[in-house]
Each structure stands twice: as C-alpha cells, then as structure tokens.
Amino acid sequence: MSDIFSKYALPTESEGKGLVIKETYGRLKVYTTKKSFNKLVTIIEGLKGEDLNRVAKELKHKLACGGSSKDGLVVLQGAHKEKVVEALIELGYQKDLITT
C-alpha cells in the first residue's frame, strides 16, 4: 500500500488522513467573458456531477454574487477570476490543475 503513495507523490497514509483529492474532468478552466448588455461573467469549466452544484453554491456564497450551474459550467456574475482560483484551492482543488 505504501508503494502507491511514493509512486504518485502523495502524502503518506499518516500525513494523508482526511485528505480529499477532488475529481475533475482533468483541468479546471477559469475565465471571464462578456454576456448580454456587456456584463462580465466568470465561467468555471471541468467540474463533475455533485461537485458542480456544491462548488457553485460555495462560490456564490463566498463571493457574494449571483450565478448558476448547468451543462458542466459554473457561471458567476461579475469578474472574479483571481478570487475564484483562490477559493477553488481552499476547497481542495490542486493549483496546477486550474488554468486561467
């Protein structure tokens, strides 16, 4: 069992207690774009099933903004790209898997 931890550079069993590795489609893509009436929105791509709704709810609460989650995207009202990246890292997603 300890082979797995050394092979994939994961913390040892004792270090990794309570460690949760979040599942994604691979990379998370965070970007800002303009929607109707030149309003800015921040979009997060790459989240799976349950995480999609949970992360959307957490980010809307943390950033005090509106938003929605559908079709594999989280759409937040406003330009929050840097704050979203920080929040995703706090939620347990790996920094190197987040693309901006």
A tleap script that builds the chain and sets N, CA, C and O, in Angstrom:
source leaprc.protein.ff14SB
mol = sequence {
  NMET SER ASP ILE PHE SER LYS TYR ALA LEU
  PRO THR GLU SER GLU GLY LYS GLY LEU VAL
  ILE LYS GLU THR TYR GLY ARG LEU LYS VAL
  TYR THR THR LYS LYS SER PHE ASN LYS LEU
  VAL THR ILE ILE GLU GLY LEU LYS GLY GLU
  ASP LEU ASN ARG VAL ALA LYS GLU LEU LYS
  HIE LYS LEU ALA CYS GLY GLY SER SER LYS
  ASP GLY LEU VAL VAL LEU GLN GLY ALA HIE
  LYS GLU LYS VAL VAL GLU ALA LEU ILE GLU
  LEU GLY TYR GLN LYS ASP LEU ILE THR CTHR
}
set mol.1.N position { 0.817 -1.198 0.000 }
set mol.1.CA position { 0.000 0.000 0.000 }
set mol.1.C position { 0.858 1.259 0.000 }
set mol.1.O position { 0.473 2.267 -0.591 }
set mol.2.N position { 2.010 1.214 0.652 }
set mol.2.CA position { 2.868 2.397 0.689 }
set mol.2.C position { 3.473 2.686 -0.682 }
set mol.2.O position { 3.922 3.804 -0.931 }
set mol.3.N position { 3.492 1.689 -1.580 }
set mol.3.CA position { 4.011 1.902 -2.933 }
set mol.3.C position { 3.202 2.964 -3.671 }
set mol.3.O position { 3.760 3.788 -4.397 }
set mol.4.N position { 1.902 2.939 -3.484 }
set mol.4.CA position { 1.020 3.879 -4.165 }
set mol.4.C position { 1.375 5.308 -3.780 }
set mol.4.O position { 1.416 6.196 -4.632 }
set mol.5.N position { 1.630 5.526 -2.494 }
set mol.5.CA position { 1.902 6.875 -2.023 }
set mol.5.C position { 3.208 7.413 -2.591 }
set mol.5.O position { 3.288 8.585 -2.958 }
set mol.6.N position { 4.242 6.558 -2.669 }
set mol.6.CA position { 5.520 7.026 -3.207 }
set mol.6.C position { 5.471 7.136 -4.732 }
set mol.6.O position { 6.079 8.036 -5.311 }
set mol.7.N position { 4.755 6.230 -5.375 }
set mol.7.CA position { 4.688 6.216 -6.835 }
set mol.7.C position { 4.037 7.484 -7.390 }
set mol.7.O position { 4.484 8.017 -8.406 }
set mol.8.N position { 2.987 7.967 -6.730 }
set mol.8.CA position { 2.250 9.119 -7.231 }
set mol.8.C position { 2.531 10.396 -6.449 }
set mol.8.O position { 1.792 11.371 -6.590 }
set mol.9.N position { 3.575 10.415 -5.630 }
set mol.9.CA position { 3.985 11.594 -4.857 }
set mol.9.C position { 2.859 12.111 -3.969 }
set mol.9.O position { 2.694 13.319 -3.799 }
set mol.10.N position { 2.092 11.188 -3.409 }
set mol.10.CA position { 1.035 11.550 -2.472 }
set mol.10.C position { 1.601 11.536 -1.061 }
set mol.10.O position { 2.623 10.895 -0.815 }
set mol.11.N position { 0.954 12.232 -0.131 }
set mol.11.CA position { 1.405 12.148 1.252 }
set mol.11.C position { 1.273 10.716 1.759 }
set mol.11.O position { 0.439 9.959 1.263 }
set mol.12.N position { 2.090 10.340 2.744 }
set mol.12.CA position { 1.985 9.001 3.309 }
set mol.12.C position { 0.633 8.839 3.975 }
set mol.12.O position { -0.099 9.811 4.158 }
set mol.13.N position { 0.303 7.610 4.338 }
set mol.13.CA position { -1.000 7.353 4.934 }
set mol.13.C position { -1.241 8.211 6.163 }
set mol.13.O position { -2.333 8.753 6.335 }
set mol.14.N position { -0.232 8.342 7.023 }
set mol.14.CA position { -0.421 9.127 8.238 }
set mol.14.C position { -0.558 10.615 7.920 }
set mol.14.O position { -1.319 11.318 8.584 }
set mol.15.N position { 0.171 11.102 6.912 }
set mol.15.CA position { 0.073 12.509 6.528 }
set mol.15.C position { -1.229 12.788 5.792 }
set mol.15.O position { -1.758 13.898 5.857 }
set mol.16.N position { -1.745 11.786 5.092 }
set mol.16.CA position { -2.896 11.989 4.228 }
set mol.16.C position { -4.244 11.752 4.872 }
set mol.16.O position { -5.258 11.752 4.174 }
set mol.17.N position { -4.293 11.550 6.176 }
set mol.17.CA position { -5.593 11.329 6.820 }
set mol.17.C position { -6.458 12.567 6.638 }
set mol.17.O position { -6.028 13.684 6.928 }
set mol.18.N position { -7.655 12.366 6.165 }
set mol.18.CA position { -8.567 13.468 5.931 }
set mol.18.C position { -8.326 14.180 4.604 }
set mol.18.O position { -9.054 15.113 4.263 }
set mol.19.N position { -7.312 13.752 3.850 }
set mol.19.CA position { -7.008 14.376 2.570 }
set mol.19.C position { -8.026 13.902 1.538 }
set mol.19.O position { -8.253 12.702 1.382 }
set mol.20.N position { -8.623 14.838 0.850 }
set mol.20.CA position { -9.589 14.501 -0.187 }
set mol.20.C position { -9.070 15.059 -1.501 }
set mol.20.O position { -8.825 16.260 -1.621 }
set mol.21.N position { -8.906 14.199 -2.472 }
set mol.21.CA position { -8.487 14.642 -3.794 }
set mol.21.C position { -9.751 14.806 -4.630 }
set mol.21.O position { -10.488 13.844 -4.849 }
set mol.22.N position { -9.995 16.016 -5.091 }
set mol.22.CA position { -11.220 16.329 -5.816 }
set mol.22.C position { -11.161 15.754 -7.223 }
set mol.22.O position { -10.114 15.756 -7.870 }
set mol.23.N position { -12.309 15.261 -7.684 }
set mol.23.CA position { -12.390 14.700 -9.025 }
set mol.23.C position { -12.804 15.783 -10.011 }
set mol.23.O position { -13.743 16.539 -9.764 }
set mol.24.N position { -12.103 15.846 -11.112 }
set mol.24.CA position { -12.451 16.768 -12.185 }
set mol.24.C position { -12.345 16.016 -13.499 }
set mol.24.O position { -11.915 14.863 -13.525 }
set mol.25.N position { -12.726 16.650 -14.568 }
set mol.25.CA position { -12.569 16.050 -15.886 }
set mol.25.C position { -11.123 16.123 -16.340 }
set mol.25.O position { -10.810 15.695 -17.450 }
set mol.26.N position { -10.266 16.635 -15.543 }
set mol.26.CA position { -8.857 16.818 -15.870 }
set mol.26.C position { -8.431 18.158 -15.328 }
set mol.26.O position { -7.958 18.262 -14.196 }
set mol.27.N position { -8.597 19.165 -16.121 }
set mol.27.CA position { -8.233 20.518 -15.704 }
set mol.27.C position { -9.492 21.347 -15.483 }
set mol.27.O position { -10.526 21.134 -16.116 }
set mol.28.N position { -9.369 22.296 -14.566 }
set mol.28.CA position { -10.427 23.277 -14.379 }
set mol.28.C position { -10.018 24.525 -15.140 }
set mol.28.O position { -8.892 25.003 -14.998 }
set mol.29.N position { -10.912 25.047 -15.934 }
set mol.29.CA position { -10.624 26.256 -16.697 }
set mol.29.C position { -11.473 27.385 -16.129 }
set mol.29.O position { -12.697 27.274 -16.055 }
set mol.30.N position { -10.814 28.479 -15.726 }
set mol.30.CA position { -11.499 29.639 -15.163 }
set mol.30.C position { -11.219 30.823 -16.078 }
set mol.30.O position { -10.061 31.160 -16.325 }
set mol.31.N position { -12.277 31.456 -16.583 }
set mol.31.CA position { -12.088 32.614 -17.451 }
set mol.31.C position { -13.259 33.577 -17.326 }
set mol.31.O position { -14.326 33.226 -16.822 }
set mol.32.N position { -13.033 34.802 -17.797 }
set mol.32.CA position { -14.045 35.852 -17.753 }
set mol.32.C position { -14.440 36.196 -19.182 }
set mol.32.O position { -13.592 36.263 -20.072 }
set mol.33.N position { -15.734 36.413 -19.393 }
set mol.33.CA position { -16.223 36.785 -20.716 }
set mol.33.C position { -17.384 37.761 -20.558 }
set mol.33.O position { -17.910 37.948 -19.461 }
set mol.34.N position { -17.773 38.378 -21.671 }
set mol.34.CA position { -18.903 39.304 -21.650 }
set mol.34.C position { -20.152 38.584 -22.137 }
set mol.34.O position { -20.111 37.820 -23.102 }
set mol.35.N position { -21.241 38.835 -21.467 }
set mol.35.CA position { -22.541 38.307 -21.884 }
set mol.35.C position { -23.420 39.484 -22.316 }
set mol.35.O position { -22.906 40.549 -22.660 }
set mol.36.N position { -24.733 39.296 -22.298 }
set mol.36.CA position { -25.638 40.333 -22.763 }
set mol.36.C position { -25.460 41.649 -22.003 }
set mol.36.O position { -25.149 41.659 -20.812 }
set mol.37.N position { -25.662 42.736 -22.706 }
set mol.37.CA position { -25.541 44.098 -22.178 }
set mol.37.C position { -24.137 44.386 -21.649 }
set mol.37.O position { -23.974 45.180 -20.722 }
set mol.38.N position { -23.117 43.741 -22.239 }
set mol.38.CA position { -21.710 43.927 -21.864 }
set mol.38.C position { -21.429 43.664 -20.388 }
set mol.38.O position { -20.540 44.284 -19.805 }
set mol.39.N position { -22.174 42.757 -19.786 }
set mol.39.CA position { -21.935 42.375 -18.388 }
set mol.39.C position { -20.871 41.280 -18.356 }
set mol.39.O position { -20.895 40.356 -19.170 }
set mol.40.N position { -19.939 41.391 -17.408 }
set mol.40.CA position { -18.895 40.381 -17.263 }
set mol.40.C position { -19.390 39.212 -16.424 }
set mol.40.O position { -20.095 39.403 -15.433 }
set mol.41.N position { -19.019 38.007 -16.822 }
set mol.41.CA position { -19.297 36.804 -16.039 }
set mol.41.C position { -18.018 35.978 -15.955 }
set mol.41.O position { -17.187 36.002 -16.863 }
set mol.42.N position { -17.874 35.250 -14.854 }
set mol.42.CA position { -16.746 34.348 -14.672 }
set mol.42.C position { -17.256 32.930 -14.866 }
set mol.42.O position { -18.275 32.554 -14.285 }
set mol.43.N position { -16.562 32.141 -15.674 }
set mol.43.CA position { -17.005 30.785 -16.003 }
set mol.43.C position { -15.961 29.779 -15.534 }
set mol.43.O position { -14.762 29.966 -15.740 }
set mol.44.N position { -16.438 28.704 -14.896 }
set mol.44.CA position { -15.573 27.608 -14.459 }
set mol.44.C position { -16.016 26.359 -15.204 }
set mol.44.O position { -17.176 25.959 -15.101 }
set mol.45.N position { -15.111 25.737 -15.952 }
set mol.45.CA position { -15.381 24.503 -16.693 }
set mol.45.C position { -14.599 23.354 -16.081 }
set mol.45.O position { -13.509 23.554 -15.547 }
set mol.46.N position { -15.155 22.146 -16.158 }
set mol.46.CA position { -14.399 20.949 -15.809 }
set mol.46.C position { -14.800 20.272 -14.521 }
set mol.46.O position { -14.121 19.338 -14.094 }
set mol.47.N position { -15.876 20.702 -13.882 }
set mol.47.CA position { -16.317 20.054 -12.644 }
set mol.47.C position { -17.263 18.911 -12.967 }
set mol.47.O position { -17.995 18.964 -13.956 }
set mol.48.N position { -17.249 17.876 -12.133 }
set mol.48.CA position { -18.125 16.721 -12.316 }
set mol.48.C position { -19.386 16.853 -11.467 }
set mol.48.O position { -19.427 17.632 -10.515 }
set mol.49.N position { -20.389 16.097 -11.815 }
set mol.49.CA position { -21.693 15.958 -11.184 }
set mol.49.C position { -22.000 16.719 -9.914 }
set mol.49.O position { -22.368 17.893 -9.966 }
set mol.50.N position { -21.851 16.060 -8.763 }
set mol.50.CA position { -22.203 16.675 -7.484 }
set mol.50.C position { -21.361 17.905 -7.200 }
set mol.50.O position { -21.855 18.890 -6.650 }
set mol.51.N position { -20.089 17.847 -7.575 }
set mol.51.CA position { -19.191 18.978 -7.328 }
set mol.51.C position { -19.676 20.235 -8.034 }
set mol.51.O position { -19.473 21.340 -7.532 }
set mol.52.N position { -20.303 20.087 -9.170 }
set mol.52.CA position { -20.756 21.236 -9.942 }
set mol.52.C position { -21.686 22.115 -9.108 }
set mol.52.O position { -21.447 23.314 -8.966 }
set mol.53.N position { -22.732 21.527 -8.563 }
set mol.53.CA position { -23.694 22.298 -7.773 }
set mol.53.C position { -23.115 22.754 -6.441 }
set mol.53.O position { -23.384 23.872 -5.999 }
set mol.54.N position { -22.319 21.896 -5.795 }
set mol.54.CA position { -21.742 22.236 -4.498 }
set mol.54.C position { -20.769 23.403 -4.622 }
set mol.54.O position { -20.811 24.338 -3.822 }
set mol.55.N position { -19.893 23.348 -5.623 }
set mol.55.CA position { -18.914 24.418 -5.825 }
set mol.55.C position { -19.620 25.714 -6.217 }
set mol.55.O position { -19.242 26.788 -5.747 }
set mol.56.N position { -20.634 25.630 -7.065 }
set mol.56.CA position { -21.381 26.829 -7.451 }
set mol.56.C position { -21.980 27.499 -6.221 }
set mol.56.O position { -21.893 28.717 -6.069 }
set mol.57.N position { -22.582 26.710 -5.353 }
set mol.57.CA position { -23.194 27.256 -4.143 }
set mol.57.C position { -22.140 27.896 -3.238 }
set mol.57.O position { -22.345 28.999 -2.731 }
set mol.58.N position { -21.015 27.208 -3.034 }
set mol.58.CA position { -19.935 27.736 -2.186 }
set mol.58.C position { -19.380 29.046 -2.743 }
set mol.58.O position { -19.188 30.009 -2.000 }
set mol.59.N position { -19.124 29.079 -4.049 }
set mol.59.CA position { -18.547 30.277 -4.654 }
set mol.59.C position { -19.518 31.450 -4.617 }
set mol.59.O position { -19.108 32.579 -4.349 }
set mol.60.N position { -20.792 31.202 -4.879 }
set mol.60.CA position { -21.777 32.282 -4.823 }
set mol.60.C position { -21.850 32.865 -3.419 }
set mol.60.O position { -21.962 34.079 -3.247 }
set mol.61.N position { -21.787 31.998 -2.421 }
set mol.61.CA position { -21.828 32.456 -1.028 }
set mol.61.C position { -20.550 33.214 -0.671 }
set mol.61.O position { -20.607 34.296 -0.086 }
set mol.62.N position { -19.405 32.645 -1.023 }
set mol.62.CA position { -18.107 33.229 -0.667 }
set mol.62.C position { -17.870 34.568 -1.369 }
set mol.62.O position { -17.311 35.488 -0.771 }
set mol.63.N position { -18.287 34.684 -2.627 }
set mol.63.CA position { -18.032 35.895 -3.409 }
set mol.63.C position { -19.204 36.871 -3.401 }
set mol.63.O position { -19.121 37.943 -4.000 }
set mol.64.N position { -20.282 36.512 -2.738 }
set mol.64.CA position { -21.470 37.367 -2.634 }
set mol.64.C position { -21.945 37.826 -4.015 }
set mol.64.O position { -22.105 39.020 -4.271 }
set mol.65.N position { -22.164 36.850 -4.890 }
set mol.65.CA position { -22.628 37.175 -6.236 }
set mol.65.C position { -23.664 36.143 -6.665 }
set mol.65.O position { -23.814 35.097 -6.033 }
set mol.66.N position { -24.367 36.447 -7.731 }
set mol.66.CA position { -25.313 35.508 -8.287 }
set mol.66.C position { -24.612 34.587 -9.266 }
set mol.66.O position { -23.468 34.821 -9.655 }
set mol.67.N position { -25.311 33.544 -9.653 }
set mol.67.CA position { -24.725 32.629 -10.621 }
set mol.67.C position { -25.589 31.414 -10.825 }
set mol.67.O position { -26.659 31.283 -10.230 }
set mol.68.N position { -25.110 30.515 -11.684 }
set mol.68.CA position { -25.846 29.285 -11.962 }
set mol.68.C position { -24.865 28.182 -12.331 }
set mol.68.O position { -23.688 28.426 -12.598 }
set mol.69.N position { -25.392 26.957 -12.338 }
set mol.69.CA position { -24.583 25.812 -12.757 }
set mol.69.C position { -25.432 24.934 -13.661 }
set mol.69.O position { -26.498 24.462 -13.265 }
set mol.70.N position { -24.951 24.723 -14.874 }
set mol.70.CA position { -25.649 23.847 -15.813 }
set mol.70.C position { -24.708 23.472 -16.940 }
set mol.70.O position { -23.756 24.196 -17.233 }
set mol.71.N position { -24.972 22.351 -17.562 }
set mol.71.CA position { -24.189 21.873 -18.709 }
set mol.71.C position { -22.694 21.806 -18.416 }
set mol.71.O position { -21.884 22.079 -19.302 }
set mol.72.N position { -22.314 21.448 -17.187 }
set mol.72.CA position { -20.906 21.310 -16.840 }
set mol.72.C position { -20.176 22.615 -16.599 }
set mol.72.O position { -18.950 22.625 -16.488 }
set mol.73.N position { -20.914 23.725 -16.516 }
set mol.73.CA position { -20.313 25.039 -16.293 }
set mol.73.C position { -20.865 25.668 -15.023 }
set mol.73.O position { -22.028 25.466 -14.671 }
set mol.74.N position { -20.022 26.430 -14.342 }
set mol.74.CA position { -20.480 27.305 -13.270 }
set mol.74.C position { -20.309 28.714 -13.810 }
set mol.74.O position { -19.211 29.098 -14.211 }
set mol.75.N position { -21.393 29.489 -13.824 }
set mol.75.CA position { -21.363 30.857 -14.330 }
set mol.75.C position { -21.654 31.792 -13.166 }
set mol.75.O position { -22.723 31.724 -12.559 }
set mol.76.N position { -20.696 32.667 -12.854 }
set mol.76.CA position { -20.837 33.628 -11.763 }
set mol.76.C position { -20.928 35.034 -12.338 }
set mol.76.O position { -20.199 35.374 -13.270 }
set mol.77.N position { -21.817 35.850 -11.789 }
set mol.77.CA position { -21.963 37.221 -12.260 }
set mol.77.C position { -20.807 38.068 -11.749 }
set mol.77.O position { -20.536 38.099 -10.549 }
set mol.78.N position { -20.127 38.755 -12.660 }
set mol.78.CA position { -19.021 39.634 -12.293 }
set mol.78.C position { -17.672 39.033 -12.650 }
set mol.78.O position { -17.570 37.858 -13.005 }
set mol.79.N position { -16.631 39.870 -12.549 }
set mol.79.CA position { -15.260 39.450 -12.856 }
set mol.79.C position { -14.584 39.014 -11.566 }
set mol.79.O position { -14.124 39.853 -10.791 }
set mol.80.N position { -14.520 37.705 -11.330 }
set mol.80.CA position { -13.987 37.160 -10.078 }
set mol.80.C position { -12.884 36.138 -10.320 }
set mol.80.O position { -12.672 35.272 -9.471 }
set mol.81.N position { -12.181 36.203 -11.434 }
set mol.81.CA position { -11.250 35.141 -11.822 }
set mol.81.C position { -10.220 34.819 -10.739 }
set mol.81.O position { -10.058 33.654 -10.375 }
set mol.82.N position { -9.525 35.826 -10.222 }
set mol.82.CA position { -8.474 35.585 -9.224 }
set mol.82.C position { -9.059 35.034 -7.924 }
set mol.82.O position { -8.497 34.126 -7.313 }
set mol.83.N position { -10.194 35.597 -7.514 }
set mol.83.CA position { -10.836 35.142 -6.277 }
set mol.83.C position { -11.349 33.710 -6.412 }
set mol.83.O position { -11.303 32.937 -5.455 }
set mol.84.N position { -11.835 33.362 -7.592 }
set mol.84.CA position { -12.327 32.000 -7.828 }
set mol.84.C position { -11.185 31.000 -7.725 }
set mol.84.O position { -11.344 29.936 -7.127 }
set mol.85.N position { -10.035 31.333 -8.303 }
set mol.85.CA position { -8.878 30.433 -8.237 }
set mol.85.C position { -8.477 30.208 -6.779 }
set mol.85.O position { -8.238 29.072 -6.372 }
set mol.86.N position { -8.402 31.286 -5.990 }
set mol.86.CA position { -8.062 31.164 -4.569 }
set mol.86.C position { -9.090 30.307 -3.831 }
set mol.86.O position { -8.727 29.459 -3.016 }
set mol.87.N position { -10.378 30.531 -4.120 }
set mol.87.CA position { -11.438 29.778 -3.452 }
set mol.87.C position { -11.388 28.297 -3.824 }
set mol.87.O position { -11.611 27.442 -2.966 }
set mol.88.N position { -11.101 27.981 -5.081 }
set mol.88.CA position { -11.009 26.581 -5.501 }
set mol.88.C position { -9.857 25.873 -4.791 }
set mol.88.O position { -9.982 24.708 -4.415 }
set mol.89.N position { -8.744 26.568 -4.608 }
set mol.89.CA position { -7.609 25.988 -3.887 }
set mol.89.C position { -7.999 25.728 -2.436 }
set mol.89.O position { -7.647 24.690 -1.876 }
set mol.90.N position { -8.726 26.667 -1.821 }
set mol.90.CA position { -9.208 26.480 -0.447 }
set mol.90.C position { -10.165 25.297 -0.350 }
set mol.90.O position { -10.205 24.612 0.672 }
set mol.91.N position { -10.937 25.055 -1.410 }
set mol.91.CA position { -11.889 23.942 -1.419 }
set mol.91.C position { -11.213 22.598 -1.673 }
set mol.91.O position { -11.868 21.558 -1.601 }
set mol.92.N position { -9.908 22.603 -1.969 }
set mol.92.CA position { -9.176 21.355 -2.097 }
set mol.92.C position { -8.739 20.972 -3.494 }
set mol.92.O position { -8.200 19.882 -3.687 }
set mol.93.N position { -8.956 21.834 -4.475 }
set mol.93.CA position { -8.509 21.540 -5.832 }
set mol.93.C position { -7.039 21.913 -5.967 }
set mol.93.O position { -6.585 22.887 -5.367 }
set mol.94.N position { -6.301 21.147 -6.748 }
set mol.94.CA position { -4.869 21.381 -6.905 }
set mol.94.C position { -4.618 22.583 -7.811 }
set mol.94.O position { -5.248 22.741 -8.856 }
set mol.95.N position { -3.680 23.426 -7.380 }
set mol.95.CA position { -3.382 24.661 -8.109 }
set mol.95.C position { -2.907 24.388 -9.532 }
set mol.95.O position { -3.249 25.128 -10.454 }
set mol.96.N position { -2.125 23.334 -9.712 }
set mol.96.CA position { -1.585 23.054 -11.044 }
set mol.96.C position { -2.635 22.530 -12.022 }
set mol.96.O position { -2.370 22.458 -13.221 }
set mol.97.N position { -3.825 22.161 -11.533 }
set mol.97.CA position { -4.899 21.702 -12.418 }
set mol.97.C position { -5.862 22.821 -12.797 }
set mol.97.O position { -6.804 22.601 -13.558 }
set mol.98.N position { -5.626 24.028 -12.264 }
set mol.98.CA position { -6.508 25.159 -12.543 }
set mol.98.C position { -5.839 26.048 -13.583 }
set mol.98.O position { -4.749 26.573 -13.355 }
set mol.99.N position { -6.496 26.211 -14.721 }
set mol.99.CA position { -5.980 27.027 -15.815 }
set mol.99.C position { -6.783 28.316 -15.893 }
set mol.99.O position { -8.011 28.297 -15.816 }
set mol.100.N position { -6.081 29.439 -16.047 }
set mol.100.CA position { -6.793 30.716 -16.187 }
set mol.100.C position { -6.570 31.297 -17.560 }
set mol.100.O position { -7.089 32.370 -17.868 }
savepdb mol mol.pdb
quit
